[in-house]
């Protein structure tokens, strides 16, 4: 069950129930447009809508707002369903489409015309904008506003029959051109679009606008609370006007409540901008691990639990704010710290030869899989090993406690070794280290408890598995306040992906499936990418070990 932090929304719902409204129970909905992939902001809305339904033992519908055939596709429908399920929620048998109601919505529009509350307008889009007025000046009524009911019915029927071109006519609600709320100045509720719809084909050439289809779809489905983001607050008066004008009972009709959308540092959550990143080749697709889409986060290795916990941590507020992305990373790190097994992997290998270790000998070191969950595995140990390049310094500062000439370190789960010689190529580059090992320093040996200040990870050069490792940074660089600049494409971080092709991992990772998580000791959390094959394993870095948000919380 999704946990929802107590908020003003629960207070509003509780008050409604206390006053005897919605006796059939709480019924919410998640209404995405199938014109792109869902992003982390949608995850907050999913958790909120489905979580509220669970909390009140109610229902939550999944409804696709498919009223714009020009931008919609079944690919997005499929991806949205996958994302909601992956986050851990179910709509049971309540998956709907606004297009399910096209016939009913048309009839509602006809009813408004009959009541003198809608008219067919011949003004084009630019003229409508000019007539609408400004925030400080009232609008002007269209010269076509006072057409007779009969004429409007005839013209609307002819619009439906395809007799007019796109943009030639629209249907507008007749509200109040002097209203202080521009959304109430006779908003367009139907437009002509000769485009093939992904579900209804060419059956319709007129399509309802969102502000018309949304409240009526809510009412048709028996939604009690329509939870929207804050940008729809100014649209609420029309939501209520429409339902009242069509005679829906105030005690049973849906009620719109707005909450602040999720804004993250270093992140764009505009579908238009995300589509631009995809279509212009800045990323490899909607599921690129650098993308803030739910599919991108999933491929990156973020977990459903972490995202749900993050949404709970953020909470529900009335005012927009900017959330530090480090808070999301903390939730991911916290979940993986509990659940990801520990293994050894060397990303930038440097060969170590143990000159006093018998040639051809191999032994197996017992290694712990997880400090909390327990479990063990065996890791092969041989004469030649790989360590991280950064774990050796030829001219090391005083407080460098890893390997250096004449210095000692302990190999994790293994022996203490000492660097005796540094081997270089003709260009002066270090190619390998010659070291000796203390055979009595292994667990159970005479010098097992001998103290050295450094412990490093390693893999057997003979037994290690080759791996490709992808290291990710923020896709978007922001200013000192964490804000994304207006020209967001100019802020795309060209160094947001580093691919390492010659990493080495311990052999226990040879045949593992996509989506498996590990903590690479001393390096970070990683997940097996979908590009992995039996012959080529690919890891994505999910998040590093450093947790700046945890320090902030303390």
ABEGO torsion letter per residue (X at the ends): XBBBBBBAAAAAAAAAAAAGBGAAEBBBBBBBBBAEBBBAAAAAAAAAAAAAAAAAGBBBBBBBBBABAAABBAAAAAAAAAAAAAAGBBAEABBBBAAAAAAAAAAAAAAAAAAGABBBBABBAAAAAAAAEBAABBBBBBAAAABBAAAAAAAAAAAAAGABBBGABBBBBBBBAABABAAABGBBABBBBBBBBAAAEAABABBBBAAAAAAAAAAAAGBABBBBBAAAAAAAAAAAAAAAAAGBBAAABBBBBBBBBBBBBGBBABAAAAAAAAAAGABAEAABAABABAAAAAAAGBBAAAAAAAAAAAEBBABBBBBBAAAAAAAAAAAAAAABBBBBBBABBBBBBBAABBBGBBBBBBBBABAAAEEBBBBBBBABBBBBAAABBABBBAABABBBBGBBBBBBGBBBBBBABBBBBAAGBBABBBBBBBAAABBGBAAAABBBABBBBBBBAAABBBBBBBBBBBABBBBAAGBBBABAAAABBAAABBBBAABBBBAAAABBBBGBBBBBBGAEBBBBBAABBAABBBBBBABBABBAAAAAAX
